[in-house]
Amino acid sequence: MNQHPIEAWHQLVKSSDPSRLDSLLAEDAVFISPIVHTPQRGKALTKAYLSAHDPRRHSR
């Protein structure tokens, strides 16, 4: 049985493994952010934005 996407997202965040995004993102995914100002279209761009945060760099 396939895992619910929200549960898969939570596991991805806990694991800090951006390679797991491939199974969650559609080819026509769109990343929208108030900082970027324009929608970023496509799986590769969306993955790049979602993978950019490195929690190890931001831990205290």
C-alpha positions as CSV (number, residue, x, y, z in Angstrom):
1,M,0.0,0.0,0.0
2,N,1.3,3.5,-0.9
3,Q,2.1,5.9,2.0
4,H,-0.1,9.0,2.3
5,P,1.8,12.0,0.8
6,I,1.6,14.0,4.1
7,E,3.2,11.1,6.1
8,A,5.8,10.7,3.4
9,W,6.6,14.5,3.7
10,H,7.0,14.3,7.4
11,Q,9.4,11.3,7.1
12,L,11.3,13.2,4.4
13,V,11.7,16.2,6.7
14,K,12.8,14.1,9.6
15,S,15.3,12.2,7.5
16,S,16.8,15.4,5.8
17,D,17.1,13.3,2.6
18,P,16.1,15.5,-0.3
19,S,16.4,12.6,-2.7
20,R,13.0,11.4,-1.4
21,L,11.4,14.4,-3.0
22,D,11.5,12.6,-6.4
23,S,8.7,10.3,-5.4
24,L,6.5,13.1,-4.0
25,L,6.8,15.8,-6.7
26,A,4.9,15.7,-10.0
27,E,6.7,16.6,-13.2
28,D,4.5,19.7,-13.5
29,A,5.0,20.9,-9.8
30,V,4.9,24.6,-9.1
31,F,6.8,26.3,-6.3
32,I,5.2,29.5,-5.1
33,S,7.0,31.8,-2.6
34,P,6.5,35.4,-1.6
35,I,10.3,35.8,-1.7
36,V,10.8,34.5,-5.2
37,H,7.9,36.6,-6.6
38,T,7.2,34.4,-9.6
39,P,6.0,30.8,-9.7
40,Q,8.9,28.4,-10.3
41,R,7.6,25.6,-12.6
42,G,8.8,22.1,-12.9
43,K,9.9,19.2,-10.8
44,A,13.6,20.1,-11.0
45,L,13.2,23.8,-9.9
46,T,10.7,22.8,-7.1
47,K,13.1,20.2,-5.8
48,A,16.0,22.7,-5.9
49,Y,14.0,25.2,-3.8
50,L,12.8,22.6,-1.3
51,S,16.3,21.1,-1.0
52,A,18.1,24.3,-0.4
53,H,17.5,24.4,3.3
54,D,20.2,22.5,5.2
55,P,19.0,22.1,8.8
56,R,22.6,21.3,9.9
57,R,23.6,24.8,9.0
58,H,20.8,26.4,11.0
59,S,20.9,24.4,14.2
60,R,21.9,26.0,17.4
